[in-house]
């Protein structure tokens, strides 16, 4: 079964997550031409203090 994995910052609003999962599922259904119940969408939320870009934590980049 196809799985879409999203890695990104936390999304606090549950309604926004619902829309995101629906729209991603819509796109997968269109692309794969399979019924939507075969798709899994995983949202992996990463706090800025757990992600580094360019050798520094994202949380530190926001301070400058």
N, C-alpha and C positions, 0 to 999 in steps of 0.2 A: 504494500500500500504506500503510495506517495506521501511523504512527510515534508512539510515546510517548517524550517527552524529559523526563528528570528532572534537575534542577539542584539540587545540594545539597552538603553537606559530604562528605568522603571516608568511605567505608565500608571498613574494613580487612578485615573477615571475608568471604572469598569465598563461604562457604556462605550468609551473609545475602543477598548479592547474587543468588545463584542463586534463593533463595526469592522475593525481591523481583521478579525478572524473570518467574518462573513465575506468581506471583499477579497481576501486572499483565497478563500475556498471557491468563490465565484470564478476567479482567474484560473485556478487549478482545474476546475471542472471544464471550463472553456478550452483550455490548452490540451488537456489529456482526454477529453471526451469520455469521461468516466462519471459514474454517479457520485454526488458530493459526499455520500456517507463513507467512501473509501479513503478520504483524505484526513490527515492529522496535521494540525497546526500547533506548534510548540512556541510559546513565548518565553524566552530566557532573559530575565531582567538582571542587569549588571549595574551595581552602584558605581558611581564615578571613582570611588576609592578602590575599586577592584579591577580597573581597566587602565592599561598604560598604552600611550601612543607616542611614538618618537622618543622613547626613553624616559617618559615622565607620566605620572598618574594624571588622568583627566581632571580629577579634583584640583590638582595643583595648577593646571593650565587655566582654569577658570579664575583663579586668583590674580592672574597677571593681566 
